[in-house]
Amino acid sequence: MNAIEMLKQGFSQELPEDWADVFSQISSTPDVMDGLPVFSGTRVPVYIVLDYLAEGMDVDHILKDYPGLDRNKVRAALKFARLLSSLH
């Protein structure tokens, strides 16, 4: 079972419909970055974007450093973090 599947199982309520977009933007497989949640189609871990944001970097800076990402992926990272925080 990958990290995304474990996260979905740990959430006791039904996920709102807009979460489907989050899980289309973020994936986790054992053969990519040892199963860390990454942005789909990339090898960029979600935590990298969250770290950038926590350090005060703006979205344009992130997109410049990681041109394979877009604003939707950054939004998905924030929603993903919100979901993770709701589990604790």
Residue, then its C-alpha position, 0 to 999 in steps of 0.5 A: m500500500n502506498a502513502i496516498e492509499m494509507l492517507k485515504q484509509g486513515f481519513s474516517q469521513e468521506l473526502p469532499e469531491d474536490w479532493a479527487d483533484v488533489f490525488s490526481q496531482i499527487s501520487s506515491t509509488p514505491d519505485v519513485m522517490d521511495g514512495l514519497p508523495v510526489f507531484s504526478g508526472t515528476r520526481v518532485p516531492v510534495y514536501i519540497v513545495l511545502d518547505y518553500l512556502a514555509e520559508g516564505m517563498d512565493v509561488d513564482h519563485i517555486l515555479k521558477d525553480y521547478p518548471g515542471l510544476d504549475r499553480n494547480k500543483v502548488r494548491a494541491a500541495l496545500k490541500f494535501a498538507r491540510l488533509l494530513s493535519s486533519l488526521h492528527 
